[in-house]
Amino acid sequence: MRRTRLPALIFCAFIASTLAASPATDRVNAVTATPGCVAFWDFVQREPDGARRFTAHVPVGASHPFAL
């Protein structure tokens, strides 16, 4: 009987995605904390419903998504 390695592959993919997400989040936080920053787009973040336009990363407390 052959054993499958699918659970191990799923676990490795989860760990890799977790590690990859952290530096990107750190970079977004660093840029949005820059004094005078209004918004920036990485063309990945989108509206959840509707037109699915690109939304901007904005500083903490900003209320406008600046959708493109």
N, C-alpha and C positions, 0 to 999 in steps of 0.2 A: 504494500500500500504506500503510495507516494504522499508525502506531507506537503502541504501548500505553504508558501512563504508570504501569502497575501497579508496577514496581520502584521508581520514585521515590516513589509513595504509601506503599509499605511502608517504605521508608527513613525518610520523614517521620514515620510513625506510630511507628516504633521510637525515633527521637530524642525525640519528644514524650513517649513513655512513660518513657524514661530520665530526662529532665529533671523530669518530674512526680513520679517515685518518690523522688528525692533529698530534697526538703524534708520529705516525710512521714516518711522514715526518720530524718532529723535531729530532727524533733519527737518521735518515739517515743523516741529515745535520750535526749533532754533530759528528758522526763518520767520515764522509768524510772531516770534517774540522780539524781532528786530524793531527798534523804535521807528515809527513812521510807516511801518508795513500796513497796507490796506488790505491786500489780497494777492494770492498767486495761484496759478492753475498748473497742475501736473498732467492734465488730460487723462486722468484715471478715475477720479472721483466724479460720480454722476448723480443726478436727481433719482430718487427711488422710484417714482411713478411718472406717468405723463410723458412729456417730451424727451426725458432722459438727457437733458442738456448737461454739459460739464459745469460743476460747481467749484468755486474757489475755496482754497484753504484761507481762513481768516483768523485774525488774532482772537484770543479768548474774550468773550463778551460782545463781539460783533454780531449783529443780527441779520445782515444781508448776505445771501449766498453768492451773489454776483454770477448768476448762471449765464453761460454762453451757449 
